[in-house]
Amino acid sequence: MGRCKQVLNLPGRGTLLGNAIRQARVLSGNVMVIVGAGYPLVRYRCTCEPSRWLYCSEWEQGLSASLVAGINAAGPKARGVYVVLGDQPLVTGEGLLELARCVRSEPKLAWAADYGNRAGVPAWIPRELWPEVRGLDGDAGAGSVLNGVGANRVDIPGVKLDADTPVDWLRIKRLLAEQA
């Protein structure tokens, strides 16, 4: 994206990260934000406070470092973790509620958004899969673990468009303006 996309403003929704925190609250009252690049700017420009901020000093190693930092900070009583990305503002609350319902019914199973040909995030990673997540390296996300175990898929509208490029960002803003 060429800049700290987490602080980009969504029409009527605050920052991109603030929107993601509100999405995560649909899944859990305990929302931890893992930050690296751009910290502390990202924290101070965020329009919504999580339960906890966690700085990942190894952020330059890639996405896997953030995932590992998050599960390591989850605590010994956590049965699993939800993973929500900060750049998917089109993800619907209804889809997230369905994910939470599925997790409550079978918390020992992996649950993930259905991308058609693969599983991805938002997702639930049960504790039993944490050793595999800890084994990830570089920019590898949870998708390889989720697909490797055949995670149960949940239809979560809005997952297929994230804000990775300026073109994506313009498209997202246009779609949100049309919904308003």
N, C-alpha and C positions, 0 to 999 in steps of 0.2 A: 504494500500500500504506500510505502514511502514515508509514513509518519505514524504516530500513535493512534491507531484507528479506534481504540477503546474510548477516546474522548470525543469522537465525532458526535455531533448532535443529530438525533433523529427528530423529525417533525412531531412535536407534541409528546415526546417520550423521554426527553433528556438525553444523556449520553448513551452510546452503544453499550458500554459496560453497565450503566445503571439499568438499562432495559434487560440485560442478561441476568442481573441480580434479581430483578422482579420475576423473571421467568423461573429462575432456580427456586424462588420461594414458593412456587406452585408445588414443587416436589418435596421441599423440606424447609422447616423453620431455621435450620442451622446451615447457613450459606457461607462457605469459605471461598475467598477469591485468591487465587495464586497469581502473583504478579512478578514481572521481571523487567524486561525492557520498558523504559519510560517511567519507572517508579522513581520518585514519588509523585511525579506529575499526574499519572493516571489516578492515583488515590485521591489527590486533592481536587481534581476536576470531576470526579465521579459524582453523579447526582443522587445516588442511592447507597446507603451504607450496608455492607454485608455484616454477618455475625463476626467475621474475623478476616483480617488481611494477612496473607502469608507471602513474604518475599522469597522468591526462589533465586538464590545467588548463582545457580548453575543454569540460568535461563538460556544462555548462549549455546548450551548443548542441545537444545531443541525441545519440542513438545513433551517428549518422554520425561524430561527432568521435572516439568511442572506436574505431570501425572504422579510421579513418584513422590514428590514433595507433598502433594495433596493426600495421598493414601497414608503416607507416613505420619501426617498430622491428624488423621481422623480419630485416632485413639483406640484403645484396646476393646472397647465395647461396641464399636461400629460393626454392623453386620455387612456393610458394603458402602459404596459411595455412588452418588449420582454425578455424572459428568455433563456439564452444559458448556457450550462454547460462548465466547463473548461476542461473536460476530454473526449470529443468526437471528436477526430481529424479526423475521417472518414466521418463526416457530410459533405455533398456536398454543394457547393455554389449554384448549380441549385435548390436544395431543399429549401435552405434558401430564394432564390429569389422568389420561388413559395409561401412560407409562407408570405413574404412581400407583394406580389401581392394580396393574399387573404385578408390580413389585410387592405390594402388600399381600397378594394372593400366593406368590411363590418367591420369597426373598432370597432363597439359595440359588436361584437361576439367574443367568445373565439376561438382561433385557436391553434392547437397543432400537433406535429408529430404523425404519425400513427405507433403504435407499434404492429399492428395486433389485439390484444385483448384489447388494452387500448390506451388512449391518453397520451402523455408525452412531454417532452421538447426536442428540442427547441419549444417555444410556445409564444403566445401573450395572455396576461391577461389584459382584458379591465378594466378600473377604477371601473366599477360596481361590479367586483368580488373582489376588494381589501379587503373589510371587511371580506370575507371568508378566504382570504390568511392570514390576520392578526389574525385570529382565529386558525391557525395551531399551532401545538406544537411539540417540539422535532425534530426528524429527518424526519418529514413529509415534502415532497416536494409539488410542485404545482399539481402533478398528481391527488391527491384526489379531489382537487377543479375542475380541468379540466374535470375529468371523471364524477364528480357529476353533472355538468351542461350540460354534453353531448357536449363537445367542438367539433367543426368541425375539422376533421382530414386532414392532409396534408402529402403526401408521401415525406419524407425527407430521401433519402438514407444515410446510415452510422450511424443511431441513435442507432442501437441495440448493438453496441460494444463500451463500454467505458473502460477507464483505471482504474479499481478498484483494480486489483491484479497484481503482477509481471507477472503472466501467461498472463493476458489480455494485458499488456504492450508489452511483447515479440510478441504476435500475431499481435498487431497493427503495430509494427515496421516491422514485416515481410510483412504484407499486403502493407504497404507504400513502402517498397523496391521493391516489385513486380510491383507496379504501376509506379515506376520511370523509 
